[in-house]
Amino acid sequence: MAIIALGYLGLRSDRLDEWSDFAGHLLGMQKIDRGGRALAFRMDDKMQRLLVSDEPGETLAFLGFEVAQRDDLQAYAARLDAAGVAVHAAAPGLADRRFVGDLIWFHDPAGNRVELFHAPMIASDPFVPGRPIDGFRTGPLGMGHAVLHVKDIAVMMPFYRDLLDFHVTDYGLTPYGLYFFHLNDRHHSFAMVGSGQQGFHHFMVEFQNLDDVGQGYDLAQQRENGVAYTLGRHTNDYMTSYYANSPSGFFVENGWGGRLIDPATWEPHETHDGPSFWGHERLYLAEEAGRKRLRDMRLDAAARGRRAPPVADCPWLYGELSKVGK
């Protein structure tokens, strides 16, 4: 019994034209015309990774997590039911609209809708990005990661860790509680920010090419309030990224070079260096609201020589590469 990836996200927004431009042109997703009052987007060979429904609210509508086997749906349903969580089978037509074989759904303690699904449908035609990019890093890693604001991590932890088997990768307690969870080799597919708020913080998409991130960063800077966090690198998953302001007010992290882990041997641990080695200046924050504190943490990490390990440390490989073109 296992949940293996973040498979898709659903959003509520009545700004469909803005989302069409943002997800299609800035992020580089492929817009799919489903008809009706919704927009769908592809990132790879899956039929659908992001769905934006024309509803007021400007927030997360649902999180879709893939299970390894169809029987896992009933196993999780039984576990959740025993814990007092109301579990719903897919209404007629819902699995077809999600382009999956089957699903169940329920709410977490904060009221976020969670869907567990099996057998995502594969498109018959190739992925065509909305702008020239080399594609997204998906496959067994899923579509990326999603991060929630939470009022009380102590309430949410048992739900995701104990009932849904999300595995803690690492956590930080300063300047606020941050908990990261893995479902596969991706450093984290889900995280919670103990901000005392409630809602959607951001989702992340990872590009195959760093230049695709940089070119998107140029595009975002041409938009009014397009950038929320400047280009930077995270301390725990080593992601080089910037955060864009989405049309709905939450953020979208555009990243490259994220860390892969071995879930079989990984040990959860506390981190102490703050969120970023460098960059990620929170442009949306006022100095007194924490922007300076986060900047000081980055400067302190730099003064202590904190940095990510080399991408590769192989003298033989570097020797061979140095011969190329000679």
DANOR-V481469 format. One record per residue. N is the residue number from 0. SS is DSSP state (hx for helix, st for strand, lp for the rest). NEAR is the number of other ideal C-beta (glycine too) atoms within 10 Angstrom. D_FIRST is the distance of its C-alpha to the first C-alpha in Angstrom with 1 decimal. Layout:
{{N:SS:NEAR:D_FIRST} {N:SS:NEAR:D_FIRST}}
This chain:
{{0:lp:13:0.0} {1:lp:13:3.8} {2:st:23:7.2} {3:st:17:9.6} {4:st:22:13.1} {5:st:26:15.7} {6:st:26:16.7} {7:st:27:19.7} {8:st:20:22.0} {9:st:19:24.4} {10:st:25:27.7} {11:st:18:30.6} {12:lp:21:34.1} {13:lp:17:37.4} {14:lp:15:38.4} {15:hx:15:37.2} {16:hx:10:40.1} {17:hx:14:39.3} {18:hx:22:35.7} {19:hx:17:36.7} {20:hx:16:38.9} {21:hx:23:36.5} {22:hx:26:33.3} {23:hx:17:35.3} {24:hx:14:38.2} {25:hx:21:37.2} {26:lp:27:33.5} {27:lp:24:34.1} {28:lp:26:31.5} {29:st:19:32.4} {30:st:18:33.4} {31:st:17:32.6} {32:lp:7:34.9} {33:lp:13:32.9} {34:lp:6:35.9} {35:lp:9:36.1} {36:lp:11:35.7} {37:st:16:32.8} {38:st:23:32.3} {39:st:23:29.5} {40:st:22:29.0} {41:st:22:27.5} {42:lp:24:26.8} {43:lp:17:25.9} {44:lp:15:25.1} {45:st:21:22.8} {46:lp:16:24.7} {47:lp:22:24.3} {48:lp:27:23.1} {49:st:23:25.4} {50:st:22:26.9} {51:st:26:29.9} {52:st:18:31.2} {53:lp:14:34.8} {54:lp:14:34.4} {55:lp:8:36.1} {56:lp:12:34.2} {57:lp:17:33.6} {58:st:16:30.1} {59:st:20:26.4} {60:st:18:25.4} {61:st:18:21.7} {62:st:22:18.8} {63:st:26:16.5} {64:st:23:13.1} {65:st:26:11.3} {66:st:23:7.7} {67:lp:12:7.1} {68:lp:13:7.3} {69:lp:12:9.5} {70:hx:11:7.9} {71:hx:19:5.2} {72:hx:21:8.6} {73:hx:15:9.8} {74:hx:13:7.2} {75:hx:23:7.9} {76:hx:17:11.4} {77:hx:11:11.9} {78:hx:16:11.0} {79:hx:19:13.3} {80:hx:12:15.8} {81:hx:9:16.2} {82:lp:12:16.9} {83:lp:6:19.6} {84:lp:17:18.2} {85:lp:9:19.5} {86:lp:18:17.0} {87:st:14:18.6} {88:st:14:18.0} {89:lp:18:19.5} {90:lp:9:23.3} {91:lp:7:25.1} {92:lp:8:25.5} {93:hx:16:23.1} {94:hx:19:20.5} {95:hx:11:23.6} {96:hx:15:24.9} {97:hx:24:21.8} {98:lp:21:21.9} {99:st:24:18.3} {100:st:14:17.2} {101:st:17:15.7} {102:st:22:14.7} {103:st:20:14.7} {104:st:20:16.6} {105:st:20:17.7} {106:st:15:19.7} {107:lp:18:19.2} {108:lp:15:22.0} {109:lp:16:24.4} {110:lp:7:24.2} {111:lp:20:22.4} {112:st:15:20.6} {113:st:19:17.0} {114:st:23:15.6} {115:st:24:12.1} {116:st:24:12.8} {117:st:19:12.1} {118:st:15:14.8} {119:st:19:17.4} {120:lp:15:20.9} {121:st:10:23.0} {122:lp:15:26.7} {123:lp:7:29.4} {124:lp:8:31.7} {125:lp:9:31.5} {126:lp:15:30.8} {127:lp:8:34.1} {128:lp:17:34.2} {129:lp:19:36.4} {130:lp:14:38.4} {131:lp:8:38.8} {132:lp:18:35.8} {133:lp:13:33.9} {134:lp:14:30.6} {135:st:23:27.5} {136:lp:22:25.0} {137:lp:22:21.8} {138:hx:11:19.8} {139:hx:11:16.5} {140:hx:21:17.6} {141:lp:24:17.6} {142:lp:25:20.7} {143:lp:27:21.5} {144:st:27:20.9} {145:st:22:21.8} {146:st:21:23.6} {147:st:22:24.5} {148:st:17:27.5} {149:lp:26:26.7} {150:lp:14:29.3} {151:lp:13:27.4} {152:hx:17:24.7} {153:hx:9:24.5} {154:hx:12:23.3} {155:hx:19:20.8} {156:hx:19:19.2} {157:hx:12:17.5} {158:hx:19:16.0} {159:hx:22:14.5} {160:hx:15:13.9} {161:hx:11:12.9} {162:hx:16:11.5} {163:lp:20:9.7} {164:lp:15:9.1} {165:lp:23:11.8} {166:st:19:13.6} {167:st:17:17.4} {168:st:25:19.4} {169:st:22:22.8} {170:st:20:24.9} {171:st:19:28.6} {172:lp:12:30.8} {173:lp:13:33.9} {174:lp:13:35.3} {175:lp:13:32.5} {176:st:18:28.9} {177:st:21:26.5} {178:st:25:22.8} {179:st:23:20.8} {180:st:23:17.0} {181:st:22:15.3} {182:lp:24:12.2} {183:lp:20:13.6} {184:lp:15:17.2} {185:st:26:19.0} {186:lp:23:20.5} {187:lp:27:19.2} {188:lp:27:17.7} {189:st:24:18.4} {190:st:24:21.2} {191:st:22:23.3} {192:st:18:27.0} {193:st:19:28.6} {194:lp:16:31.6} {195:lp:11:32.3} {196:lp:11:32.0} {197:lp:14:29.5} {198:st:16:28.5} {199:st:23:27.4} {200:st:19:28.6} {201:st:21:27.8} {202:st:21:25.5} {203:st:24:25.9} {204:st:24:26.5} {205:st:23:27.1} {206:st:24:29.9} {207:lp:14:30.4} {208:lp:13:34.0} {209:hx:13:35.5} {210:hx:12:38.5} {211:hx:21:36.5} {212:hx:23:35.6} {213:hx:16:39.3} {214:hx:16:40.7} {215:hx:22:38.5} {216:hx:18:39.7} {217:hx:8:43.3} {218:hx:16:42.5} {219:hx:21:41.0} {220:hx:12:44.1} {221:lp:9:46.3} {222:lp:13:44.7} {223:lp:5:45.9} {224:lp:10:43.4} {225:lp:17:41.1} {226:st:19:39.9} {227:st:23:38.2} {228:st:24:37.5} {229:st:16:39.6} {230:st:17:38.3} {231:st:19:36.8} {232:st:20:34.2} {233:st:24:31.4} {234:lp:23:31.3} {235:lp:22:27.6} {236:lp:25:26.2} {237:lp:18:29.7} {238:lp:25:29.5} {239:st:21:33.0} {240:st:27:33.2} {241:st:25:35.1} {242:st:25:34.1} {243:st:25:35.7} {244:st:20:36.6} {245:lp:23:34.9} {246:lp:21:37.0} {247:lp:21:35.0} {248:lp:13:35.8} {249:lp:20:32.5} {250:st:21:32.1} {251:st:24:30.5} {252:st:23:30.1} {253:st:27:31.3} {254:st:24:30.3} {255:st:18:30.5} {256:lp:18:29.6} {257:lp:21:26.5} {258:lp:16:25.1} {259:st:14:22.2} {260:lp:17:20.5} {261:lp:7:18.6} {262:lp:13:15.4} {263:lp:5:15.4} {264:lp:6:18.9} {265:lp:15:19.3} {266:lp:7:20.8} {267:lp:14:21.1} {268:st:11:24.8} {269:st:9:27.4} {270:st:16:29.5} {271:lp:12:33.3} {272:lp:19:34.8} {273:lp:24:34.1} {274:lp:21:32.2} {275:st:23:34.5} {276:st:19:36.7} {277:st:18:39.1} {278:st:15:39.6} {279:lp:24:37.4} {280:lp:19:40.4} {281:st:19:39.4} {282:lp:14:42.1} {283:lp:15:41.1} {284:lp:16:41.7} {285:lp:9:45.1} {286:hx:9:46.2} {287:hx:8:46.3} {288:hx:10:42.8} {289:lp:13:41.1} {290:hx:15:42.0} {291:hx:13:44.4} {292:hx:15:42.1} {293:hx:18:39.3} {294:hx:17:42.1} {295:hx:12:43.4} {296:hx:18:40.1} {297:hx:22:40.0} {298:hx:12:43.6} {299:hx:12:42.9} {300:hx:19:40.0} {301:hx:13:42.4} {302:hx:8:45.1} {303:lp:9:42.9} {304:lp:6:42.1} {305:lp:15:38.4} {306:lp:14:36.8} {307:lp:16:33.9} {308:lp:8:34.1} {309:lp:7:35.5} {310:lp:7:33.4} {311:lp:8:34.4} {312:lp:8:36.7} {313:lp:10:37.9} {314:hx:7:41.7} {315:hx:7:41.6} {316:hx:10:39.8} {317:hx:10:42.1} {318:hx:9:45.0} {319:hx:10:44.1} {320:hx:11:43.5} {321:hx:9:46.9} {322:hx:7:48.5} {323:lp:6:47.2} {324:lp:5:50.2} {325:lp:4:52.8}}
